Amino acid sequence: MTSLRARLTLLSSVLVAVALVIGAFALSAVLSASRVSALDEVAKMRVSSVAALADSDRVPDVLPVTEPGEVAQLLAADGSVLATSANASRTLPIIPPVELRRLLAGADGTSVVVRSTERGAYEGESRVALERTTYAGGPAVAVAAVPMREVQGVVRALRWSLVGVVPVLTALFAVVIWLVIGWALRPVEALRRGAAAVAETGGPGLLPVPRQGSEITALARTLNEMLDRLQKSAGRQRAFVADAAHELRSPIAGLRATVDVARAHPQTYTVPELAAEADGEVARLQGLVDDLLVLARVGAVPPVRETVDLAAVVASAVAGAVVRPGVEVVVGERDESRVVQGAPATLDTATMGGSVVPGSVAAVGDPAALVRVVRNLIDNAVRHTRSTVEVTVAPGRITVDDDGPGIAADDRERVFERFTRLDESRGRDGQPGGTGLGLAIARETARDGGGDVVLGESPAGGLRATVTLPRG
């Protein structure tokens, strides 16, 4: 297959050759026309001078001429020669009588008529000028002819020279175009080598970016962004496989052990007891798979960005939260107007379930993703709190406080790692711990939408989780 460089060079060379050929024809045509016009002027001046001499009856024995090959004659009305230049016969007219009458038929008065004759009596092709006049009381015609052999020779020589010059110029242009296209395509070749290296070794953003700000630079940056995104996607897939292989092994092993014991000692388990024991492991498996799938999807597609009412987001999250007995979830806005879970969420500026209206507590993000983030934070707070979880809404920010034991400052970043569960979180008051993915899902989802989740100490002494979001 012909390379792009070769195709562009060939196309450009053909266009240059066509342009040069057209230019050569145009140049020869312009030169020929200018030379013929100069000959016409010579013929007109000569015929005018002869006509003036005849009209004043001062015709010399030999009519004067100056140009090489130029012929001048004074002819009678019947075509006979009355006077001639030294290089012409006194009996042979320049123009035969029949052609003379034809040429004069188109003239009026004493105007000068200039024609091109294909074959004259003395030269080859010539430019002939005629003018009516009078001589010795009778009508006469002044005739002057200038040969075109010099003009034709010059034009012929020019055309033959162009026949040799055009191919040479085309070849030179082809070489220059080949070099220029090669120089212009160097960034593309560098991109190709970079892409080959990526295909061989992988890695994010390995394509070279040209320094000059051009379309190739923009293409390289876009391709690097695509590679980074593909790298992240591949990383998520590897993490999903590793996490699934690591975390699903334990509940599956527990289920297998329960089934093996029940099979080996059928008298040990009744069906309800077997179902009750397996139910916990199945629920854990379901939670792990759901959380792993959520993490695998985060960042896989561009996030939805629309204006959302944070009050409505918190209302949906609170409604979907699982609250253990003895725990109360309250919601407020800017530390005002608290409501208990399940009660009407009347706020100062917007309703919890309403649409975004002027004065709403608004932010920019994906409503479904934000609900998942807040619900995970509420579930985490409910699992560790003593009695109360407080959710506070403010412009671009949602805060979840609990009055539990909190998390030491050194561990507040570590808990965002996948499957990280502090010792005290693995079970509290008989409640099973989570999958260790809730906080990781919350932070990665928030960051994918342009926000973040950070942990601190709540005023009640427990943990404070703050979700920050773009405010548009």
C-alpha positions as CSV (number, residue, x, y, z in Angstrom):
1,M,0.0,0.0,0.0
2,T,1.3,3.4,-1.0
3,S,2.2,5.6,2.0
4,L,0.4,8.8,2.8
5,R,3.6,10.7,2.1
6,A,4.0,9.2,-1.3
7,R,0.3,9.8,-2.2
8,L,0.5,13.4,-1.1
9,T,3.8,14.0,-3.0
10,L,2.3,12.4,-6.2
11,L,-0.9,14.4,-6.0
12,S,1.0,17.7,-5.3
13,S,3.5,16.9,-8.2
14,V,0.6,16.3,-10.6
15,L,-1.0,19.6,-9.6
16,V,2.3,21.4,-10.0
17,A,2.9,19.9,-13.4
18,V,-0.6,20.8,-14.6
19,A,-0.1,24.4,-13.3
20,L,3.3,24.6,-15.1
21,V,1.9,23.3,-18.4
22,I,-1.0,25.8,-18.2
23,G,1.5,28.6,-17.3
24,A,3.7,27.6,-20.2
25,F,0.8,27.8,-22.7
26,A,-0.3,31.0,-21.2
27,L,3.2,32.5,-21.4
28,S,3.7,31.5,-25.0
29,A,0.3,32.8,-26.0
30,V,0.9,36.2,-24.3
31,L,4.4,36.4,-25.9
32,S,3.0,35.6,-29.3
33,A,0.2,38.1,-28.9
34,S,2.6,40.9,-27.8
35,R,5.0,40.2,-30.7
36,V,2.2,40.1,-33.2
37,S,0.8,43.4,-31.9
38,A,4.3,44.9,-32.3
39,L,4.4,43.7,-35.9
40,D,0.9,45.1,-36.5
41,E,2.1,48.5,-35.3
42,V,5.1,48.4,-37.7
43,A,2.8,47.4,-40.7
44,K,0.3,50.2,-39.8
45,M,3.0,52.8,-39.6
46,R,4.5,51.7,-42.9
47,V,1.2,51.6,-44.8
48,S,0.3,55.0,-43.4
49,S,3.5,56.5,-44.6
50,V,3.1,55.0,-48.1
51,A,-0.5,56.2,-48.3
52,A,0.6,59.7,-47.3
53,L,3.3,59.7,-50.0
54,A,0.8,58.5,-52.6
55,D,-1.9,61.0,-51.6
56,S,0.6,63.9,-52.0
57,D,2.0,62.4,-55.3
58,R,5.5,62.2,-53.8
59,V,6.0,58.5,-54.2
60,P,9.7,57.7,-54.6
61,D,11.0,55.1,-57.1
62,V,11.8,52.7,-54.2
63,L,9.5,52.7,-51.1
64,P,11.4,52.8,-47.8
65,V,11.3,49.9,-45.3
66,T,13.3,49.3,-42.2
67,E,12.4,45.9,-40.6
68,P,14.0,42.7,-41.8
69,G,11.8,41.0,-44.4
70,E,9.3,44.0,-44.5
71,V,7.7,44.6,-47.9
72,A,5.8,47.7,-49.0
73,Q,3.9,48.3,-52.3
74,L,1.5,50.8,-53.8
75,L,-1.1,48.9,-55.9
76,A,-3.6,50.2,-58.4
77,A,-7.3,49.3,-58.1
78,D,-6.8,46.3,-60.5
79,G,-4.0,45.0,-58.4
80,S,-1.0,46.1,-60.6
81,V,2.1,47.3,-58.8
82,L,2.6,51.1,-59.0
83,A,5.6,51.3,-56.6
84,T,7.4,48.8,-54.4
85,S,10.2,48.5,-51.9
86,A,13.6,47.3,-53.0
87,N,13.0,43.7,-51.8
88,A,9.9,43.2,-53.9
89,S,9.0,42.7,-57.6
90,R,7.5,45.6,-59.6
91,T,5.1,43.1,-61.3
92,L,4.2,40.6,-58.5
93,P,1.9,42.2,-55.9
94,I,2.1,41.1,-52.3
95,I,-1.6,40.2,-52.3
96,P,-3.3,38.7,-55.4
97,P,-6.1,40.9,-56.8
98,V,-8.9,38.5,-55.7
99,E,-7.7,38.4,-52.0
100,L,-7.1,42.2,-52.1
101,R,-10.7,42.9,-53.1
102,R,-11.9,40.5,-50.3
103,L,-9.8,42.2,-47.7
104,L,-10.9,45.7,-48.8
105,A,-14.5,44.7,-48.6
106,G,-14.5,44.9,-44.9
107,A,-12.8,48.3,-44.8
108,D,-14.6,51.7,-44.7
109,G,-13.1,55.0,-45.7
110,T,-9.4,55.2,-45.3
111,S,-9.2,53.0,-42.2
112,V,-6.2,50.6,-41.9
113,V,-7.1,46.9,-42.3
114,V,-4.6,44.4,-40.7
115,R,-4.9,40.7,-41.6
116,S,-2.8,37.6,-41.2
117,T,-2.0,35.9,-44.5
118,E,-1.1,32.2,-44.4
119,R,1.0,32.4,-47.5
120,G,2.3,35.6,-49.0
121,A,4.1,36.1,-52.3
122,Y,7.4,36.9,-50.7
123,E,7.4,35.4,-47.2
124,G,5.5,32.7,-45.4
125,E,2.9,33.7,-42.9
126,S,2.8,37.5,-42.6
127,R,0.9,40.4,-41.0
128,V,-0.5,42.6,-43.9
129,A,-1.8,46.1,-43.5
130,L,-3.9,47.9,-46.2
131,E,-5.1,51.4,-46.6
132,R,-7.0,53.1,-49.4
133,T,-5.4,56.2,-50.9
134,T,-5.2,58.0,-54.3
135,Y,-2.3,58.3,-56.7
136,A,-2.1,60.4,-59.9
137,G,-5.8,61.2,-59.6
138,G,-6.9,57.6,-59.4
139,P,-7.7,55.1,-56.6
140,A,-4.8,53.1,-55.1
141,V,-4.1,50.8,-52.2
142,A,-1.0,51.0,-49.9
143,V,0.1,47.6,-48.7
144,A,2.7,46.7,-46.2
145,A,3.6,43.1,-45.1
146,V,5.8,42.1,-42.1
147,P,6.8,38.4,-41.9
148,M,6.0,36.4,-38.7
149,R,8.9,34.0,-39.0
150,E,10.8,35.7,-36.2
151,V,7.8,35.7,-33.9
152,Q,7.1,32.0,-34.7
153,G,10.7,31.1,-34.1
154,V,10.8,32.8,-30.7
155,V,7.5,31.2,-29.6
156,R,8.7,27.8,-30.9
157,A,12.0,28.1,-29.1
158,L,10.1,29.1,-25.9
159,R,7.8,26.1,-26.2
160,W,10.6,23.7,-26.7
161,S,12.5,25.2,-23.7
162,L,9.4,24.8,-21.6
163,V,9.0,21.2,-22.7
164,G,12.4,20.6,-21.1
165,V,11.9,23.0,-18.1
166,V,8.5,21.8,-16.9
167,P,9.6,18.2,-16.2
168,V,12.7,19.4,-14.4
169,L,10.7,21.9,-12.3
170,T,8.1,19.2,-11.6
171,A,10.9,16.9,-10.4
172,L,12.4,19.6,-8.2
173,F,9.0,20.4,-6.7
174,A,8.4,16.7,-6.1
175,V,11.7,16.5,-4.1
176,V,10.9,19.6,-2.1
177,I,7.3,18.5,-1.5
178,W,8.6,15.0,-0.4
179,L,11.0,16.7,2.1
180,V,8.4,19.2,3.4
181,I,5.7,16.5,3.9
182,G,8.2,14.3,5.6
183,W,9.1,17.2,8.0
184,A,5.4,17.9,8.5
185,L,4.6,14.3,9.2
186,R,7.4,13.8,11.7
187,P,5.1,14.3,14.7
188,V,2.7,11.8,13.2
189,E,5.6,9.3,12.9
190,A,6.5,10.0,16.5
191,L,2.9,9.4,17.5
192,R,3.0,6.1,15.6
193,R,6.2,5.0,17.4
194,G,4.6,6.1,20.8
195,A,1.5,4.1,20.0
196,A,3.6,1.1,19.1
197,A,5.4,1.4,22.4
198,V,2.1,1.6,24.2
199,A,0.8,-1.5,22.4
200,E,4.0,-3.3,23.5
201,T,4.5,-2.1,27.1
202,G,1.3,-0.1,28.0
203,G,1.2,2.8,30.3
204,P,-0.7,6.1,30.6
205,G,0.0,9.1,28.4
206,L,3.1,7.9,26.6
207,L,2.5,9.6,23.2
208,P,4.9,12.5,22.6
209,V,3.3,15.9,22.3
210,P,4.8,18.3,19.7
211,R,5.9,21.7,21.0
212,Q,4.3,23.8,18.4
213,G,0.6,24.5,18.9
214,S,-1.0,22.7,16.0
215,E,-3.7,20.1,15.2
216,I,-1.1,17.4,15.8
217,T,-0.5,18.8,19.3
218,A,-4.2,18.7,20.0
219,L,-4.5,15.2,18.6
220,A,-1.6,14.0,20.8
221,R,-3.1,15.5,23.9
222,T,-6.5,13.9,23.1
223,L,-4.9,10.5,22.5
224,N,-3.0,10.8,25.8
225,E,-6.2,11.6,27.6
226,M,-7.8,8.6,26.0
227,L,-4.8,6.4,27.0
228,D,-5.0,7.7,30.5
229,R,-8.7,6.9,30.6
230,L,-8.1,3.4,29.1
231,Q,-5.4,2.8,31.7
232,K,-7.7,3.8,34.5
233,S,-10.4,1.6,33.1
234,A,-7.9,-1.3,32.8
235,G,-6.8,-0.6,36.4
236,R,-10.4,-0.7,37.6
237,Q,-10.9,-4.0,35.9
238,R,-7.7,-5.5,37.4
239,A,-8.8,-4.2,40.8
240,F,-12.3,-5.6,40.4
241,V,-10.8,-9.1,39.5
242,A,-8.3,-8.9,42.4
243,D,-10.9,-7.7,44.9
244,A,-13.5,-10.3,43.8
245,A,-10.9,-13.1,44.0
246,H,-9.8,-11.9,47.4
247,E,-13.0,-11.0,49.2
248,L,-15.4,-13.5,47.7
249,R,-13.2,-16.4,48.7
250,S,-14.1,-16.1,52.4
251,P,-18.0,-16.1,52.2
252,I,-17.9,-18.8,49.5
253,A,-15.6,-20.9,51.7
254,G,-18.0,-20.3,54.7
255,L,-21.0,-21.4,52.6
256,R,-19.1,-24.4,51.3
257,A,-18.2,-25.4,54.9
258,T,-21.8,-25.1,56.0
259,V,-23.0,-27.2,53.1
260,D,-20.3,-29.8,53.7
261,V,-21.1,-30.1,57.5
262,A,-24.9,-30.3,56.7
263,R,-24.2,-33.0,54.1
264,A,-21.9,-35.0,56.4
265,H,-24.1,-34.6,59.5
266,P,-27.7,-34.2,58.4
267,Q,-28.9,-34.6,61.9
268,T,-26.9,-31.5,63.0
269,Y,-28.8,-28.9,60.9
270,T,-32.5,-28.6,60.3
271,V,-33.6,-26.9,57.1
272,P,-34.5,-23.6,58.9
273,E,-31.2,-23.6,60.7
274,L,-29.2,-24.3,57.5
275,A,-31.2,-21.5,55.7
276,A,-30.6,-19.1,58.6
277,E,-26.8,-19.8,58.7
278,A,-26.5,-19.6,54.9
279,D,-28.6,-16.4,54.7
280,G,-25.9,-14.3,56.3
281,E,-23.2,-15.4,54.0
282,V,-25.4,-15.0,50.9
283,A,-26.3,-11.5,52.0
284,R,-22.6,-10.7,52.5
285,L,-21.9,-12.1,49.0
286,Q,-24.7,-10.0,47.5
287,G,-23.4,-6.9,49.2
288,L,-19.8,-7.5,48.0
289,V,-20.9,-8.1,44.5
290,D,-23.1,-5.0,44.4
291,D,-20.3,-2.8,45.8
292,L,-17.7,-4.3,43.5
293,L,-19.9,-3.6,40.5
294,V,-20.5,0.0,41.6
295,L,-16.8,0.6,42.0
296,A,-16.0,-1.0,38.6
297,R,-18.5,1.4,37.0
298,V,-17.2,4.6,38.6
299,G,-15.2,6.5,36.0
300,A,-16.1,4.1,33.2
301,V,-18.3,6.7,31.6
302,P,-18.4,10.5,31.7
303,P,-20.3,11.6,34.8
304,V,-23.7,13.2,34.5
305,R,-23.6,16.9,35.4
306,E,-26.8,18.7,36.1
307,T,-28.2,21.0,38.8
308,V,-29.6,19.0,41.7
309,D,-31.3,20.0,44.9
310,L,-29.2,18.7,47.8
311,A,-32.2,18.7,50.1
312,A,-33.9,16.2,47.8
313,V,-30.8,14.1,47.6
314,V,-30.5,13.9,51.4
315,A,-34.2,13.1,51.6
316,S,-33.8,10.2,49.2
317,A,-30.7,8.9,51.0
318,V,-32.3,9.1,54.4
319,A,-35.4,7.3,53.1
320,G,-33.3,4.4,51.8
321,A,-31.0,4.1,54.8
322,V,-31.3,1.1,57.1
323,V,-31.5,2.4,60.7
324,R,-31.0,0.1,63.6
325,P,-33.2,0.4,66.7
326,G,-32.4,3.2,69.0
327,V,-30.8,5.4,66.4
328,E,-32.3,8.6,65.2
329,V,-31.5,10.4,62.0
330,V,-32.1,14.1,61.9
331,V,-31.7,16.5,58.9
332,G,-31.2,20.2,58.9
333,E,-30.1,23.0,56.7
334,R,-27.2,25.3,57.8
335,D,-27.7,23.9,61.3
336,E,-31.4,24.9,61.3
337,S,-34.8,23.3,61.1
338,R,-34.1,19.7,62.2
339,V,-36.6,16.9,61.3
340,V,-36.8,13.3,62.3
341,Q,-36.5,10.5,59.7
342,G,-40.0,10.0,58.2
343,A,-41.3,13.4,59.2
344,P,-42.1,16.1,56.6
345,A,-38.8,17.8,55.7
346,T,-39.7,21.4,55.9
347,L,-36.7,23.6,55.3
348,D,-36.4,27.4,55.2
349,T,-35.8,27.7,51.4
350,A,-36.8,24.5,49.7
351,T,-38.6,21.2,50.3
352,M,-36.6,18.0,50.6
353,G,-38.4,16.3,47.8
354,G,-39.1,19.3,45.6
355,S,-37.5,20.4,42.4
356,V,-34.8,23.0,42.2
357,V,-36.3,26.5,42.7
358,P,-34.8,29.9,43.5
359,G,-33.3,29.6,47.0
360,S,-32.8,25.8,46.9
361,V,-29.6,24.3,48.3
362,A,-28.2,23.4,44.9
363,A,-25.0,21.8,43.5
364,V,-23.9,20.2,40.2
365,G,-23.7,16.5,39.9
366,D,-25.4,13.2,39.2
367,P,-28.5,12.9,41.4
368,A,-28.4,9.1,41.6
369,A,-24.7,9.0,42.3
370,L,-25.0,11.7,45.0
371,V,-27.8,9.7,46.7
372,R,-25.6,6.6,46.8
373,V,-22.7,8.7,48.3
374,V,-24.9,10.2,51.1
375,R,-26.6,6.8,51.8
376,N,-23.2,5.1,52.2
377,L,-22.1,7.8,54.6
378,I,-25.4,7.6,56.6
379,D,-25.1,3.8,56.7
380,N,-21.6,4.0,58.0
381,A,-22.6,6.6,60.6
382,V,-25.6,4.5,61.7
383,R,-23.4,1.4,62.1
384,H,-21.1,3.2,64.6
385,T,-23.2,5.9,66.2
386,R,-24.6,5.6,69.8
387,S,-27.9,7.3,69.3
388,T,-28.0,10.1,66.7
389,V,-26.9,10.8,63.2
390,E,-27.3,14.4,62.0
391,V,-27.2,15.3,58.3
392,T,-26.7,19.0,57.5
393,V,-27.3,20.5,54.1
394,A,-25.5,23.7,52.9
395,P,-24.8,25.1,49.4
396,G,-22.3,22.7,47.7
397,R,-21.9,20.7,50.9
398,I,-23.5,17.8,52.8
399,T,-22.3,16.9,56.3
400,V,-23.0,13.6,58.2
401,D,-22.2,13.7,61.9
402,D,-22.5,10.8,64.5
403,D,-21.9,10.5,68.2
404,G,-20.0,7.3,68.0
405,P,-16.3,6.6,68.8
406,G,-15.0,8.3,65.8
407,I,-11.8,7.5,63.9
408,A,-8.3,8.5,64.9
409,A,-6.8,11.2,62.7
410,D,-4.1,8.8,61.5
411,D,-6.7,6.3,60.2
412,R,-9.0,8.8,58.5
413,E,-7.4,8.4,55.1
414,R,-6.7,4.7,55.4
415,V,-10.4,3.9,55.8
416,F,-11.0,5.1,52.2
417,E,-8.9,2.2,50.9
418,R,-10.9,-0.8,49.6
419,F,-11.8,-3.4,52.1
420,T,-10.2,-1.5,55.0
421,R,-12.2,-2.1,58.2
422,L,-10.9,-1.0,61.5
423,D,-11.1,-3.5,64.4
424,E,-14.0,-1.7,66.1
425,S,-16.0,-1.6,62.8
426,R,-16.1,-5.4,62.3
427,G,-18.9,-5.8,64.8
428,R,-20.7,-3.6,67.2
429,D,-23.4,-4.7,69.6
430,G,-23.9,-7.9,67.6
431,Q,-24.2,-5.9,64.3
432,P,-22.1,-7.3,61.5
433,G,-19.5,-5.0,59.9
434,G,-19.8,-3.7,56.4
435,T,-17.9,-4.9,53.2
436,G,-15.2,-2.3,53.7
437,L,-16.2,-0.6,50.4
438,G,-18.8,2.0,51.5
439,L,-16.4,4.8,52.1
440,A,-14.3,3.9,49.0
441,I,-17.4,4.0,46.9
442,A,-18.4,7.4,48.4
443,R,-15.1,9.1,47.8
444,E,-14.5,7.7,44.3
445,T,-18.0,8.5,43.2
446,A,-17.8,12.1,44.6
447,R,-14.4,12.7,43.0
448,D,-15.6,11.4,39.7
449,G,-18.3,14.1,39.8
450,G,-15.8,16.8,40.7
451,G,-16.3,16.8,44.4
452,D,-14.7,15.0,47.4
453,V,-15.4,13.3,50.7
454,V,-13.3,14.1,53.8
455,L,-13.5,12.9,57.4
456,G,-13.1,14.9,60.6
457,E,-14.4,15.0,64.1
458,S,-18.0,15.9,64.7
459,P,-19.1,18.3,67.5
460,A,-20.7,15.3,69.3
461,G,-17.3,13.6,69.5
462,G,-17.9,11.1,66.8
463,L,-17.0,11.1,63.1
464,R,-17.9,13.9,60.7
465,A,-18.1,13.0,56.9
466,T,-18.3,16.0,54.6
467,V,-19.2,15.8,51.0
468,T,-18.2,18.8,48.9
469,L,-19.6,19.4,45.5
470,P,-19.3,21.9,42.6
471,R,-21.8,24.7,42.9
472,G,-22.0,25.4,39.2
